[in-house]
Amino acid sequence: MTEPFHTLAFLYDVSSQEENFGGTCSDKVLSIMKKLKREGFKVYIHSSFINNIECHRLLRLIIGEQEYFADVGNGWPSIKLFSANKRVEYSCYGIYFESIVYNEYIEIYQTRDGIKKHTLTIPLKSKPETAIMKDISNRFNNLYPFTGKLRFAQIINDRFLFLRDSELYIYSESGKQTKIVNYIDNLNQILNVEFGFNLNDFICLKEDK
Protein backbone atom coordinates (compact mmCIF):
# COMPACT_ATOMS: atom_id res chain seq x y z
CA MET A 1 0.00 0.00 0.00
CA THR A 2 2.83 2.42 -0.66
CA GLU A 3 0.83 3.59 -3.68
CA PRO A 4 -2.47 5.13 -2.50
CA PHE A 5 -5.91 4.15 -3.69
CA HIS A 6 -7.82 7.22 -4.83
CA THR A 7 -10.40 8.60 -7.26
CA LEU A 8 -8.52 11.77 -8.18
CA ALA A 9 -8.16 10.76 -11.84
CA PHE A 10 -11.94 10.74 -12.14
CA LEU A 11 -12.37 14.02 -10.26
CA TYR A 12 -9.66 15.91 -12.16
CA ASP A 13 -9.86 14.17 -15.54
CA VAL A 14 -6.30 12.86 -15.40
CA SER A 15 -6.52 9.82 -17.65
CA SER A 16 -2.88 8.75 -17.51
CA GLN A 17 -0.63 8.43 -14.50
CA GLU A 18 2.99 7.71 -13.72
CA GLU A 19 4.12 5.01 -11.32
CA ASN A 20 3.81 5.70 -7.58
CA PHE A 21 0.92 8.17 -7.90
CA GLY A 22 -1.59 5.38 -7.28
CA GLY A 23 -5.20 5.54 -8.38
CA THR A 24 -8.03 3.05 -8.59
CA CYS A 25 -7.54 -0.70 -8.87
CA SER A 26 -6.56 -0.56 -12.56
CA ASP A 27 -3.85 2.07 -12.04
CA LYS A 28 -2.35 0.31 -9.03
CA VAL A 29 -2.42 -3.14 -10.60
CA LEU A 30 -0.69 -1.99 -13.80
CA SER A 31 1.96 -0.09 -11.84
CA ILE A 32 2.76 -2.92 -9.44
CA MET A 33 2.65 -5.55 -12.19
CA LYS A 34 5.45 -3.68 -13.99
CA LYS A 35 7.55 -3.69 -10.82
CA LEU A 36 6.99 -7.40 -10.15
CA LYS A 37 7.86 -8.33 -13.73
CA ARG A 38 11.10 -6.38 -13.44
CA GLU A 39 11.87 -8.52 -10.39
CA GLY A 40 11.30 -11.68 -12.41
CA PHE A 41 7.90 -12.74 -11.05
CA LYS A 42 5.38 -14.64 -13.15
CA VAL A 43 2.48 -12.22 -12.80
CA TYR A 44 -0.69 -11.64 -14.81
CA ILE A 45 -3.57 -9.19 -14.63
CA HIS A 46 -6.81 -10.80 -13.48
CA SER A 47 -10.46 -9.70 -13.48
CA SER A 48 -12.87 -10.12 -10.58
CA PHE A 49 -16.35 -9.19 -9.37
CA ILE A 50 -17.74 -6.76 -6.79
CA ASN A 51 -21.48 -7.07 -6.14
CA ASN A 52 -21.70 -9.42 -9.15
CA ILE A 53 -20.26 -6.74 -11.45
CA GLU A 54 -16.97 -7.49 -13.22
CA CYS A 55 -15.20 -4.24 -12.42
CA HIS A 56 -12.20 -5.03 -10.23
CA ARG A 57 -8.61 -5.88 -11.23
CA LEU A 58 -6.02 -7.78 -9.26
CA LEU A 59 -2.88 -9.81 -9.95
CA ARG A 60 -2.39 -13.55 -10.36
CA LEU A 61 1.05 -14.83 -9.42
CA ILE A 62 2.74 -18.17 -9.95
CA ILE A 63 5.25 -18.85 -7.18
CA GLY A 64 6.91 -22.23 -7.50
CA GLU A 65 4.04 -24.48 -8.48
CA GLN A 66 1.43 -22.57 -6.50
CA GLU A 67 -1.04 -19.94 -7.70
CA TYR A 68 -1.91 -16.86 -5.67
CA PHE A 69 -3.93 -13.66 -6.05
CA ALA A 70 -2.65 -10.27 -4.92
CA ASP A 71 -5.41 -7.72 -4.42
CA VAL A 72 -3.02 -4.79 -4.69
CA GLY A 73 -5.64 -2.50 -6.20
CA ASN A 74 -8.03 -2.75 -3.29
CA GLY A 75 -8.93 0.42 -1.44
CA TRP A 76 -8.69 -1.58 1.80
CA PRO A 77 -5.38 -2.94 3.19
CA SER A 78 -5.36 -6.34 1.50
CA ILE A 79 -1.71 -6.93 2.42
CA LYS A 80 -1.40 -10.71 2.02
CA LEU A 81 -1.72 -13.10 -0.91
CA PHE A 82 -4.85 -15.23 -1.32
CA SER A 83 -4.08 -18.84 -2.21
CA ALA A 84 -5.97 -20.41 -5.13
CA ASN A 85 -6.39 -23.69 -3.24
CA LYS A 86 -6.61 -23.04 0.49
CA ARG A 87 -8.30 -20.72 2.95
CA VAL A 88 -6.47 -17.60 4.07
CA GLU A 89 -7.32 -15.46 7.07
CA TYR A 90 -5.51 -12.64 8.77
CA SER A 91 -6.04 -9.37 10.66
CA CYS A 92 -4.41 -6.00 10.12
CA TYR A 93 -5.21 -2.49 11.35
CA GLY A 94 -8.21 -3.87 13.21
CA ILE A 95 -9.72 -5.37 10.02
CA TYR A 96 -10.18 -9.13 9.57
CA PHE A 97 -9.79 -10.67 6.10
CA GLU A 98 -10.73 -14.21 5.09
CA SER A 99 -11.07 -16.20 1.89
CA ILE A 100 -13.21 -19.24 1.09
CA VAL A 101 -12.11 -21.35 -1.88
CA TYR A 102 -14.68 -23.11 -4.06
CA ASN A 103 -14.21 -25.14 -7.24
CA GLU A 104 -14.32 -22.23 -9.66
CA TYR A 105 -13.97 -19.08 -7.55
CA ILE A 106 -12.82 -17.56 -4.27
CA GLU A 107 -15.01 -15.45 -2.00
CA ILE A 108 -13.34 -12.70 0.04
CA TYR A 109 -14.84 -11.29 3.23
CA GLN A 110 -13.90 -8.47 5.57
CA THR A 111 -15.00 -7.88 9.13
CA ARG A 112 -14.91 -4.22 10.18
CA ASP A 113 -16.48 -2.75 13.31
CA GLY A 114 -17.82 -6.21 14.13
CA ILE A 115 -19.72 -6.47 10.82
CA LYS A 116 -18.78 -9.15 8.30
CA LYS A 117 -19.10 -8.11 4.65
CA HIS A 118 -18.65 -9.96 1.39
CA THR A 119 -16.28 -7.77 -0.64
CA LEU A 120 -15.00 -9.67 -3.67
CA THR A 121 -15.45 -12.74 -5.89
CA ILE A 122 -12.32 -13.95 -7.66
CA PRO A 123 -12.94 -16.43 -10.50
CA LEU A 124 -10.08 -18.92 -10.78
CA LYS A 125 -10.19 -18.46 -14.55
CA SER A 126 -10.35 -14.89 -15.84
CA LYS A 127 -10.98 -13.35 -19.23
CA PRO A 128 -7.88 -12.85 -21.44
CA GLU A 129 -5.52 -10.02 -20.56
CA THR A 130 -6.28 -8.32 -23.89
CA ALA A 131 -9.96 -8.11 -22.92
CA ILE A 132 -9.09 -6.80 -19.45
CA MET A 133 -6.83 -4.13 -20.93
CA LYS A 134 -9.68 -3.07 -23.21
CA ASP A 135 -11.94 -2.73 -20.16
CA ILE A 136 -9.28 -0.63 -18.44
CA SER A 137 -8.87 1.68 -21.44
CA ASN A 138 -12.63 2.32 -21.37
CA ARG A 139 -12.96 2.72 -17.61
CA PHE A 140 -13.44 6.49 -17.70
CA ASN A 141 -16.59 5.97 -19.78
CA ASN A 142 -18.26 3.85 -17.10
CA LEU A 143 -20.07 4.61 -13.87
CA TYR A 144 -18.75 3.23 -10.58
CA PRO A 145 -19.97 3.42 -6.98
CA PHE A 146 -17.29 6.07 -6.38
CA THR A 147 -18.05 8.15 -9.50
CA GLY A 148 -18.07 11.84 -8.53
CA LYS A 149 -16.97 11.03 -4.98
CA LEU A 150 -13.69 11.54 -3.16
CA ARG A 151 -11.86 8.42 -2.01
CA PHE A 152 -8.27 8.31 -0.80
CA ALA A 153 -6.80 5.40 1.17
CA GLN A 154 -3.31 4.41 2.22
CA ILE A 155 -1.30 2.72 4.95
CA ILE A 156 0.61 5.41 6.83
CA ASN A 157 3.08 4.09 9.41
CA ASP A 158 1.10 1.82 11.73
CA ARG A 159 -2.36 3.05 10.67
CA PHE A 160 -4.68 2.64 7.70
CA LEU A 161 -6.32 5.90 6.62
CA PHE A 162 -9.42 6.10 4.43
CA LEU A 163 -10.72 9.52 3.34
CA ARG A 164 -14.33 9.18 2.20
CA ASP A 165 -15.68 12.58 1.12
CA SER A 166 -15.72 14.65 4.34
CA GLU A 167 -14.87 11.83 6.75
CA LEU A 168 -11.40 10.48 7.48
CA TYR A 169 -11.46 6.98 8.96
CA ILE A 170 -8.34 5.93 10.86
CA TYR A 171 -7.94 2.20 11.46
CA SER A 172 -5.36 0.72 13.81
CA GLU A 173 -4.96 -2.27 16.10
CA SER A 174 -6.43 -0.16 18.91
CA GLY A 175 -9.66 0.54 17.01
CA LYS A 176 -11.23 3.00 14.57
CA GLN A 177 -11.37 6.78 14.80
CA THR A 178 -13.29 9.21 12.61
CA LYS A 179 -12.39 12.82 11.81
CA ILE A 180 -14.62 15.29 9.96
CA VAL A 181 -12.70 17.30 7.36
CA ASN A 182 -13.60 20.17 5.02
CA TYR A 183 -12.00 18.75 1.91
CA ILE A 184 -13.63 21.10 -0.63
CA ASP A 185 -11.39 24.09 0.14
CA ASN A 186 -8.51 22.29 1.84
CA LEU A 187 -7.99 19.04 -0.08
CA ASN A 188 -4.36 19.72 -0.99
CA GLN A 189 -3.54 20.53 2.63
CA ILE A 190 -5.40 17.46 3.94
CA LEU A 191 -3.64 15.12 1.51
CA ASN A 192 -0.28 16.68 2.35
CA VAL A 193 -0.72 16.50 6.11
CA GLU A 194 -2.45 13.13 6.41
CA PHE A 195 -0.95 11.22 3.47
CA GLY A 196 2.14 13.13 2.33
CA PHE A 197 0.58 13.42 -1.14
CA ASN A 198 0.97 16.52 -3.32
CA LEU A 199 -2.26 17.15 -5.21
CA ASN A 200 -0.71 19.86 -7.39
CA ASP A 201 1.95 17.45 -8.68
CA PHE A 202 -0.80 14.99 -9.57
CA ILE A 203 -2.88 17.59 -11.44
CA CYS A 204 0.24 18.59 -13.40
CA LEU A 205 0.18 15.14 -15.03
CA LYS A 206 -2.79 16.34 -17.04
CA GLU A 207 -0.97 19.48 -18.12
CA ASP A 208 2.10 17.45 -19.17
CA LYS A 209 0.15 15.18 -21.55
N, C-alpha and C positions, 0 to 999 in steps of 0.2 A: 504493500500500500504506500510505497514512496511516491507513486504517481496518484494524484487525487482523482476521485470520481466527481464529475460536475456536469452541469448543463449549460455552461457558459457559451459553448459553440452555438447552441440553439438560440440563446438570448441575444447574442451579439453577431450572429450570422458569420461566424468564423468557420468555414467549411473544411479547412485543412489545418493540421496542427503538427508541430514538431514533437520529437520525443521528449518525455519528462513533463509536458504540460498537462497530461492526463486528459480526461474527458469522460464520455459515457463508455459503456462496455466495449463498443467497437474500437474506439480510439485506444483504450488501454490494452486490449487484447493484441491489436496490431503492433503497438509499440513494444510490448513485452515479448511477443513472439519473435520479433527481430533480434532482441537481445539474447533470447534463449538459443536461437539458431546460430548466432555468432559464437556461443559457448559450446556448440556441437550437439545440442539436444535434438531428439526426434520429436518435433512438435507440430501440431496441425490445428487450424482454426476449426471450431465445432459450434453447431447451432443448437439452441435449447429453447425451452418454453417457460413463459411466466403467465399464469392464469390461462393456460391452454392456447396462448398466442406465441408463435415462433418469432421471438423478437430479441433474444439474448444470445450473446456470443461468449464463448469461453475457449480454453485450450485443452487439447488432448495430447498427452505425452506418453511416449513409450520409454520406459526405464527398465533395462534388462529385458525380461520377457513379460513384464507387467504393464498394464494400461491404467492411466490415471487421468483425472480431469482437474484442471486448475481454473478456478472461477476468479481469475484476476481482474475481470471487469466489473465485478459486483460492487455496488455502492456500500455494502456492509463488509466487515473485515473477515472475509473468507480466506484465512491465512494458511490453510493446510490443503493438501491434495485429497481428492475423493477417489477411492479405488473403484475400478470397474467391476470388481468381483467380491468385495466384502464391505461390511458396514464400517463407517467412520463416524466417530463422535468426539467432540472436543469443546472446550469453553475458552473464550477469550474476551476481555473487556466486559465481563458480566453477561455475555451473550453465548448461548449454547447452540451448537451446530450439530446436526446428525444427518446421516444418509441412510436410505433403505434401498437395497439393490434388488431389482426384479429381473426377469428374463431379458427384457428388451429396453429397460430404462432404469434410471435412478431418481428417486424422489429426495429432495433436500428440504429440511425443516430447520427453522430457527425458533428458539424460545427467548423472548425478550420481555422483561417486566412480568415474568410468570405466565406469559401467554405464548402458546406454541402455534407457529404459523407455517403453512406450506409455502415455500418461496420459489421453488425451481423444479422443473422436470428435465432431466438430461437423457435424451435417447442414446443408447449405446452406438447406434449407427446414425450418422448425420447426413444431410445433403452434401453434395460435392462442394469443395472449397470455392470453385468458380461461381456457383450459385450463391454461396454466402457472401462472397465479395460483391456480387451484383446487388444483393440486399443492402450491404453496407453503403455502397455508392449512392443508393436511393433513399437512405435513411432520413435525410432532411426533408423529404417529401411526405413523410408519414407522421401520424399523430401517435404520441406516447402518453402514458400517465403523467409524465413530468413536463409535457409540452407547455411552454409559457410559464414555467415555475422554476424557482431557484433551488438547486440542489448542489451541495458541496460537501464531500465527505473524505476524511483522511485519518490515518493513524498518526498522531503527534505524540512522540515520547511514549508514555505509558497509558495514553488515553486514546479513545476513538471518538472523533468529533463529526457530527452530522448536522450541517446547516440546512434547514428545511424552511424556505421562505423567511419568516421573521423569528423562527425559533432555532436555537443552537442546542442540540442534544449532546451531552458529554457522557460517554460510557467509560467506565473503569471497573476494576475488580471490586471496588467499594460501593458501586451502585451507579445510578443514572442521575444526572443533574440537567436542568433546563434553564437556558438564559433567553430572554426576549431581546431581540436586536432590531434596530432600525436600519435595515439593509439598503433601502431605496436611495438614501443620500450618502450612506457611509460604507458602501460595499467594499470599495478598495481598501479602506482602513480596516474593516473587519477581517477581510481575507489576509491582509498583511499581518495583523496582530495575532489572529487565532491560528492561521495556517502557514504563514510565511510565504504567501502567494501574491505575486504582483499582477494585478488585473490589467494595468496599463500595458505591460509587456505582452500579455496574452492578446489584447485587442490589436496591438501592433502587427500581429500575424496577418490580420486581414489587410492591413495597409501595405504589407510587404508582398502580397500575392501578385 
